[in-house]
């Protein structure tokens, strides 16, 4: 399917994109090829094939929740470069 420059300009305007003439031609060509490929995919016979969301079957990779004891505060802070009472002191990363 041939996508015209006018259609590319229309979509670019909707997306608030500024395109030069070379980009318009490139995008028209690329979008046309994508639409042609989708047309090819529409010719594949899929009757009797169950719809899927993944090409392979996935199982939940999460582990079961397990109750555990929390870390000892003194031991946790023992290697901290800087600490104050029960807290780590870290460098400020937000500019001001």
C-alpha positions in Angstrom: 0.0 0.0 0.0 1.4 3.4 -0.9 1.3 5.9 1.8 1.3 9.5 0.5 3.3 12.4 1.8 0.0 14.1 2.7 -0.9 11.2 5.1 2.6 11.4 6.7 2.2 15.1 7.1 -1.2 14.6 8.7 0.1 12.1 11.2 3.2 14.2 11.9 0.9 17.2 12.6 -1.2 15.0 15.0 1.9 13.9 16.8 3.3 17.5 16.7 6.4 16.5 14.8 8.2 18.6 12.3 9.6 16.6 9.4 11.8 17.8 6.5 11.0 16.6 3.0 13.6 13.8 3.1 12.1 12.4 6.3 8.6 12.5 4.9 9.6 10.4 1.9 11.5 7.9 4.2 8.6 7.6 6.6 6.1 7.2 3.8 8.2 4.3 2.3 8.7 2.7 5.7 5.1 2.9 6.8 4.0 1.5 3.4 6.3 -1.5 3.8 4.9 -2.1 7.3 1.3 -2.0 6.1 2.3 -4.4 3.2 3.7 -6.8 5.7 0.6 -6.7 7.9 -1.4 -7.5 4.7 0.8 -10.5 4.2 0.2 -11.6 7.8 -3.5 -11.3 7.2 -3.2 -14.0 4.5 -1.9 -16.6 7.0 -4.4 -19.3 7.7 -5.1 -19.3 11.5 -8.3 -21.2 11.7 -8.2 -23.6 14.7 -5.2 -21.9 16.2 -5.9 -20.7 19.8 -5.1 -17.0 20.4 -2.0 -16.4 22.6 -0.3 -13.5 24.3 3.1 -15.1 24.1 4.9 -17.3 21.6 5.9 -19.7 24.5 4.0 -20.7 27.6 5.1 -18.8 30.6 4.7 -19.5 34.3 4.8 -17.2 37.2 8.5 -16.7 38.1 7.7 -15.2 41.5 8.6 -17.1 44.7 6.2 -17.7 47.5 6.2 -15.1 50.2 8.1 -16.3 53.2 8.1 -14.6 56.6 11.7 -13.9 57.7 13.3 -12.0 60.5 14.5 -8.5 59.7 18.1 -7.6 59.7 19.8 -6.6 63.0 20.0 -2.8 62.9 23.4 -2.6 64.5 24.9 -5.2 62.1 23.2 -3.6 59.1 24.7 -0.2 59.9 28.1 -1.5 60.9 29.7 -1.1 57.4 27.8 2.1 56.5 30.3 4.9 55.4 28.1 7.4 57.1 25.2 6.9 59.5 23.1 8.9 61.9 21.2 7.2 64.7 19.2 4.5 62.8 19.6 5.8 59.3 22.1 5.7 56.4 23.4 9.0 55.2 23.7 9.2 51.5 24.8 12.0 49.1 22.2 14.4 47.9 21.4 13.7 44.2 18.8 16.2 43.5 20.1 19.6 42.3 18.9 22.7 43.9 
